[in-house]
Amino acid sequence: MTSAEPSPLGAVGRTRWRNAVASVRPYRAAVLVAGALVALGVWLGPRLLLGPEVPVTAVVQRDFVKSVVASGHVEAPHRVTIGAQIVGVVQRVPVAEGQSVSAGQTLVELERSEAFAAAAAAELAVTQAQARLRQLREVQAPVAEQTVRQARVNVDNARKQLLRQGDLFRQGFIGQAALDNAQRDVDLSEAQLRSAQSQWRSAESDGSDYAVASSALAQARAGAEAARSRLGYTTLIAPVAGTLIDRQVEPGDVVQPGKALMVLSPSGTTQVIVQIDEKNLQLLALGQRAWISADAYPEQRFAAIVAYINPGVDAQRGSVEVKLDVTEPPAYLRQDMTVSVDIEVASRAGAVLVPNDAVRDADTARPWVVMVADGRARRQYVQLGLRGTAVSEVTEGAGAGELVVASAQPDVADGSRVRALVAATKP
C-alpha cells in the first residue's frame, strides 16, 4: 500500500497563505479607484487649472482690397442675322464666310429691274404732282385773280347802268321792262363776281384746290419713298462692322422674307451683365476695376471696367443691373457664357484684419471679439472698417499679432482661463 506524498507547505503553510490572501482582498477595490482618480487628475488637471483649449487666430496687418462678388453672363460679341425683306432672286454675293466687313458694305444683291421701274414710275408721279401744284400757283391763281377784277368792273358798270335806267324810268322815258333788265344785269354781274372770288380763294395757298394738289404731291412723294425703300431692299448691307461667321446663300437662289442668309458677329466692346445686391449699391461707381473668370475656365481671369449702373432697382430680386466693359476679351468667350465677377470697390494699405467668424454682433453698433492674452479670454469691443467675404478691417480695438478666438465658443466666458490653439489666418 502506497502512502500520499505530503504538501511542501504543509497544513500550517496553506492555512497562513489563505489568511494573507483573505486579508488583502478588501483593499483591492480601493487601490483600483485610487489609480483611476490619479489618471483622471492627470487628464483633467491642465483643463481645470489652465482652462479648455480654444482655436484662436492672430490678427494680421496687410494690404486689403474689398470686392463685391456676383455672377453674370456675357452679352457680347453677339450675332446679327442677315435676311431679305422681299421675295427676290440673288444676283450677286460679293463676300465670303469668315471675311471681315465694314458697316454699310454690300453683302447680297437681288435682281432689281422691277423694283427700279417701280421707283422710276413713282418719281414721275411726284414730278406730275409738283407740276400740277406749280400750275395752280403760276396759272390758275393769277387767272382767277384777273377774273375777279373783271367781274368787279362789270358789277360797277351794271350798277351805274341801273342808276341811269332808274332816272329815265322816273322821268317816263323808259318802261318797267327796261328797268328790270338793268336790275338783272346787276344781279348777274354780282353772281359772276362771287364765283370768280370763290375760284380765286380756292387757287390760293389756303384754298381747297391748293390743298388737293398739295395732298396729291404728298401722296406721290410717299409712294416714291416706298418705291425707293423697296428698291433698297434689293441690296443687303452690313448694319455694323464685324466678321461673317455663316453664309447660306448663293447667286440664283430665290430668297424669302425672314429667311436667314448670313450671320454676322459684330466687332466692338464685349460686355458682362451682372445683378448686384442692392445693399452694395452705395459701394459701386463707374470706372471701378473688376476681375472676371468664366465658369468653364476658372483659372483664367481677365480685367473689366464698370461701365453702367442701372438707376432702377429690381423690386422682385432686390438687385441692381451692372454692365462691365471687357476691353480685351479672351478668345474663348461666347455669347451668354456664365462668369464670376469680383468688383474692386475699395482698398486699404496696411489694414488690420480679423476673420469674419471671429467678430460677434458685426451688424450692430458695438461689434466685439474674444481676445486671448496671458491665458485668459477677454471681450473686446472693436470698430470695423472695410468688410470682405472672409476678413474685416479693424480700425480700433485690436492690433496686429494679438490673438482672437476664431469661432463662436459657448463655453468661453469673459475672464475665463483658456489655452490658445493657434489656427492659420484666412486669406
C-alpha positions in Angstrom: 0.0 0.0 0.0 1.5 3.3 -1.1 1.0 6.4 1.1 0.3 10.0 -0.3 3.1 12.5 -0.8 3.0 15.3 1.8 2.5 19.0 0.6 5.7 21.3 0.6 3.8 24.0 2.7 2.2 21.7 4.9 -1.1 22.2 6.5 0.1 25.1 8.5 1.6 26.9 5.5 -1.6 26.5 3.5 -3.6 28.0 6.2 -1.3 31.0 6.5 -1.5 31.7 2.7 -5.2 31.6 2.7 -5.4 34.0 5.6 -3.0 36.5 3.8 -5.0 36.5 0.6 -8.2 37.0 2.5 -6.7 40.0 4.3 -5.6 41.8 1.1 -8.8 41.2 -0.9 -10.9 44.1 0.8 -8.3 46.7 -0.3 -8.1 45.8 -3.9 -11.2 47.9 -5.0 -9.8 50.9 -3.1 -6.5 50.5 -5.0 -8.2 50.4 -8.3 -10.3 53.5 -7.5 -7.2 55.4 -6.4 -5.5 54.6 -9.6 -8.4 55.8 -11.7 -8.5 59.0 -9.7 -4.9 59.6 -10.3 -5.3 59.0 -14.1 -8.3 61.3 -14.2 -6.4 64.0 -12.4 -3.6 63.8 -14.8 -6.1 64.1 -17.7 -8.2 66.9 -16.2 -5.6 68.8 -14.3 -4.5 71.1 -17.1 -8.1 71.8 -18.2 -9.1 72.6 -14.7 -6.1 74.7 -13.9 -5.4 76.3 -17.3 -8.8 76.2 -18.9 -10.1 74.5 -22.1 -8.3 74.6 -25.5 -9.9 77.1 -27.9 -9.0 77.8 -31.5 -7.5 81.2 -32.0 -6.0 83.1 -34.9 -3.6 86.0 -34.9 -4.7 89.5 -36.1 -2.7 90.3 -39.2 -1.8 93.6 -40.9 -1.5 93.7 -44.7 -3.0 95.4 -47.8 -6.7 94.7 -48.2 -9.0 95.0 -51.2 -12.7 94.9 -50.7 -14.6 93.2 -53.5 -18.3 92.8 -54.4 -18.8 89.3 -55.8 -21.5 88.4 -58.3 -22.3 86.0 -61.1 -23.3 87.2 -64.6 -23.2 86.4 -68.3 -21.5 87.6 -71.4 -23.7 89.7 -73.7 -21.3 90.3 -76.5 -19.9 89.6 -79.0 -23.5 88.9 -80.2 -24.7 87.7 -83.6 -26.7 89.6 -86.2 -28.8 87.6 -88.6 -29.0 89.0 -92.1 -32.1 88.3 -94.2 -34.1 89.7 -97.1 -37.3 91.8 -96.6 -38.8 91.0 -100.0 -39.0 88.0 -102.4 -36.3 88.1 -104.9 -33.6 86.3 -106.9 -30.0 86.6 -105.7 -27.9 88.2 -108.4 -24.5 88.6 -106.6 -22.9 87.7 -103.2 -19.6 89.7 -103.0 -18.5 88.5 -99.6 -17.3 85.1 -98.2 -17.7 83.3 -94.9 -15.0 84.4 -92.4 -14.5 87.7 -94.1 -14.4 91.0 -92.1 -16.8 93.6 -93.3 -17.4 97.2 -92.5 -20.7 98.9 -91.7 -22.6 99.6 -94.9 -20.7 97.2 -97.0 -22.8 95.2 -99.6 -23.4 91.6 -98.6 -26.1 90.4 -101.1 -27.6 91.9 -104.2 -31.0 90.8 -105.6 -32.3 91.2 -109.1 -33.7 94.8 -109.2 -35.1 95.7 -112.6 -38.8 95.5 -111.5 -38.1 97.5 -108.3 -36.1 100.0 -110.3 -39.0 100.5 -112.8 -41.5 101.0 -109.9 -39.2 103.6 -108.3 -38.9 105.4 -111.7 -42.7 105.5 -112.1 -43.2 106.8 -108.5 -40.7 109.6 -109.2 -42.6 110.5 -112.3 -45.8 110.7 -110.3 -44.1 113.1 -107.9 -43.0 115.3 -110.9 -46.6 115.4 -112.2 -47.9 116.3 -108.8 -45.3 119.1 -108.5 -46.3 120.4 -112.0 -50.0 120.4 -111.0 -49.2 122.4 -107.9 -47.0 124.8 -109.8 -49.7 125.3 -112.5 -52.1 126.1 -109.8 -49.8 128.8 -108.3 -48.5 130.2 -111.6 -51.5 130.0 -113.9 -54.9 129.3 -112.2 -54.4 131.6 -109.3 -53.4 134.7 -111.4 -56.2 134.0 -114.0 -58.7 133.7 -111.1 -57.4 137.0 -109.7 -57.8 138.7 -113.1 -61.3 137.3 -113.5 -62.2 138.8 -110.1 -61.0 142.2 -111.2 -63.0 142.0 -114.4 -66.1 140.8 -112.5 -65.8 143.8 -110.2 -65.6 146.2 -113.2 -68.7 144.5 -114.6 -70.6 144.9 -111.3 -69.7 148.6 -111.2 -70.8 149.2 -114.8 -74.1 147.3 -114.2 -74.8 149.3 -111.0 -74.2 152.6 -112.9 -76.4 151.5 -115.7 -79.1 150.6 -113.2 -78.9 154.1 -111.7 -79.3 155.7 -115.1 -82.2 153.5 -116.0 -83.8 154.3 -112.8 -83.6 158.1 -113.5 -85.0 157.5 -117.0 -87.8 155.4 -115.6 -88.8 158.1 -113.1 -88.8 160.6 -115.9 -91.0 158.4 -118.0 -88.6 157.9 -120.8 -88.4 154.0 -120.4 -90.7 151.4 -119.2 -90.6 148.9 -116.4 -89.1 146.2 -118.6 -86.0 148.2 -119.3 -85.5 148.9 -115.6 -85.9 145.1 -114.8 -83.3 144.3 -117.4 -80.9 146.7 -115.8 -81.5 145.1 -112.4 -80.9 141.6 -113.8 -77.6 142.8 -115.3 -76.5 143.9 -111.8 -77.6 140.6 -110.2 -75.8 138.6 -112.9 -72.6 140.6 -112.6 -72.6 140.2 -108.8 -73.1 136.5 -109.1 -70.2 136.3 -111.5 -68.0 138.3 -109.1 -68.8 135.9 -106.3 -68.0 132.9 -108.5 -64.7 134.5 -109.5 -63.8 135.3 -105.9 -64.5 131.6 -104.9 -62.3 130.3 -107.7 -59.6 132.7 -106.7 -59.7 131.7 -103.0 -59.7 128.0 -104.0 -56.5 128.5 -106.0 -54.6 130.4 -103.2 -52.4 128.7 -100.7 -55.2 128.2 -98.2 -57.8 127.2 -100.7 -59.3 123.8 -101.4 -57.8 123.3 -104.9 -54.4 124.1 -103.4 -55.0 121.6 -100.6 -56.0 118.9 -103.1 -52.9 119.5 -105.2 -50.7 119.5 -102.1 -52.2 116.3 -100.8 -51.6 114.7 -104.2 -48.0 115.8 -104.1 -47.5 114.4 -100.6 -49.1 111.1 -101.7 -46.9 110.9 -104.7 -43.8 111.6 -102.5 -44.8 108.8 -100.1 -45.3 106.4 -102.9 -41.8 107.4 -104.3 -40.3 106.8 -100.8 -41.9 103.4 -100.6 -40.6 102.5 -104.1 -37.1 103.7 -103.2 -37.3 101.6 -100.0 -38.3 98.6 -101.9 -35.5 99.2 -104.4 -33.2 99.5 -101.4 -34.4 96.1 -100.1 -32.7 94.5 -103.2 -29.3 95.3 -101.6 -28.5 93.8 -98.3 -25.8 95.7 -96.4 -23.9 95.1 -93.1 -25.6 97.0 -90.3 -22.4 97.1 -88.3 -18.8 96.1 -88.7 -17.8 92.6 -87.9 -17.0 89.1 -89.2 -19.2 86.9 -91.3 -19.4 83.6 -89.4 -22.0 81.9 -91.6 -23.3 82.2 -95.2 -26.3 80.3 -96.5 -26.9 82.0 -99.9 -25.6 81.7 -103.4 -26.3 83.5 -106.7 -29.5 82.3 -108.4 -31.2 81.4 -105.1 -34.8 82.6 -104.6 -35.0 84.2 -101.1 -38.0 84.8 -98.9 -38.6 87.4 -96.2 -37.4 86.2 -92.8 -35.0 83.5 -94.1 -31.5 83.8 -92.6 -28.9 84.3 -95.3 -25.9 85.2 -93.3 -24.8 85.6 -89.7 -22.6 88.5 -88.6 -20.6 88.7 -85.4 -20.1 92.4 -84.8 -16.9 93.8 -83.6 -16.8 96.1 -80.6 -16.7 96.1 -76.8 -17.6 92.9 -75.0 -19.9 93.4 -72.0 -20.7 91.3 -69.0 -24.0 91.7 -67.3 -24.3 91.1 -63.5 -27.0 91.5 -60.9 -25.6 93.1 -57.7 -27.5 93.0 -54.3 -29.0 96.4 -53.7 -27.3 96.6 -50.3 -24.0 97.0 -52.1 -25.3 99.9 -54.4 -23.5 102.5 -52.3 -20.2 100.8 -52.9 -20.4 100.8 -56.7 -19.1 103.5 -59.0 -18.4 103.9 -62.7 -14.8 103.1 -63.7 -14.2 100.6 -60.9 -11.9 97.8 -61.9 -13.1 94.2 -61.8 -11.7 90.7 -62.5 -13.8 88.1 -64.3 -13.4 84.4 -64.7 -15.6 82.1 -66.8 -17.0 79.1 -65.1 -15.7 77.0 -68.0 -12.2 78.4 -67.5 -12.0 79.2 -63.7 -8.2 79.6 -63.7 -8.1 82.3 -66.4 -9.0 85.8 -65.2 -9.4 88.9 -67.3 -10.0 92.6 -66.5 -13.1 94.7 -66.9 -14.4 98.1 -66.1 -17.8 99.1 -64.6 -19.4 101.0 -67.5 -23.1 101.2 -66.5 -25.2 101.1 -63.3 -28.9 100.8 -63.7 -30.6 103.7 -62.0 -33.5 101.4 -61.0 -33.7 98.5 -58.6 -35.4 95.2 -59.5 -38.0 95.0 -56.8 -38.6 91.3 -57.1 -34.9 90.3 -56.9 -33.7 93.3 -54.8 -30.8 93.7 -57.2 -29.2 96.3 -59.5 -28.1 95.6 -63.0 -24.5 96.5 -63.7 -22.7 96.3 -67.0 -18.9 95.9 -67.3 -16.8 96.6 -70.4 -14.2 94.0 -71.3 -11.6 95.8 -73.4 -9.5 92.7 -74.2 -11.9 89.7 -74.2 -10.2 86.3 -74.4 -10.8 84.2 -77.4 -12.8 81.6 -75.6 -15.7 84.0 -74.6 -19.0 83.1 -76.0 -22.5 84.6 -76.0 -24.4 84.0 -72.7 -21.4 82.3 -71.1 -21.6 82.3 -67.3 -18.9 84.2 -65.5 -17.9 85.1 -61.9 -17.1 88.8 -61.2 -15.1 90.4 -58.5 -15.5 94.2 -58.5 -12.9 96.1 -56.5 -14.9 98.7 -54.6 -12.3 99.8 -52.0 -8.8 99.2 -50.9 -6.7 99.9 -47.8 -2.9 99.7 -47.4 -1.7 98.1 -44.2 -5.1 97.2 -42.8 -5.5 95.4 -39.5 -7.6 92.3 -40.4 -9.6 89.7 -38.4 -11.6 86.7 -39.7 -15.3 87.4 -40.1 -16.3 84.4 -37.9 -14.3 85.9 -35.0 -16.4 89.1 -35.0 -19.6 88.9 -32.9 -22.6 91.3 -33.5 -20.8 92.5 -36.6 -24.0 94.2 -37.9 -24.7 96.1 -34.7 -23.3 99.4 -33.4 -20.9 97.6 -31.0 -19.2 94.6 -32.6 -16.8 92.7 -30.4 -14.2 89.9 -30.4 -12.9 87.5 -27.8 -9.2 88.1 -27.3 -6.8 85.7 -25.6 -3.9 87.1 -23.5 -2.0 85.7 -20.6 -4.1 82.6 -20.6 -7.4 84.4 -20.2 -10.3 85.2 -22.5 -11.4 88.9 -22.7 -14.2 90.5 -24.5 -13.0 93.4 -26.6 -15.2 95.9 -28.5 -13.9 96.9 -31.9 -14.7 99.3 -34.7 -14.9 97.9 -38.2 -13.9 99.4 -41.4 -13.9 97.6 -44.8 -15.6 94.3 -44.7 -14.9 91.4 -47.1 -16.2 87.9 -47.6 -13.6 86.3 -45.3 -12.0 89.1 -43.3 -12.9 92.5 -42.0 -10.8 95.6 -41.2 -10.5 96.7 -37.6 -9.8 100.4 -37.1 -9.9 100.4 -33.3 -9.8 97.8 -30.6 -7.2 95.2 -31.9 -3.7 95.3 -33.2 -1.5 93.1 -35.4 -0.2 89.9 -33.6 -3.0 89.8 -31.0 -5.0 86.5 -30.7 -8.7 86.3 -31.1 -11.0 83.3 -30.7 -11.6 82.2 -34.3 -15.2 81.0 -33.9 -18.0 81.0 -31.5 -17.2 79.1 -28.4 -20.2 78.8 -26.0 -18.0 77.8 -23.0 -15.6 80.8 -23.3 -16.7 83.4 -20.8 -15.2 86.8 -20.3 -12.2 86.5 -17.9 -12.1 82.7 -18.0 -8.9 80.7 -18.4 -8.3 79.2 -21.8 -5.5 77.5 -23.7 -4.9 79.1 -27.1 -4.8 76.7 -30.0 -3.4 78.8 -32.9 -5.0 78.3 -36.3 -4.0 79.7 -39.7 -5.4 83.1 -40.6 -7.8 83.1 -43.5 -6.7 84.9 -46.6 
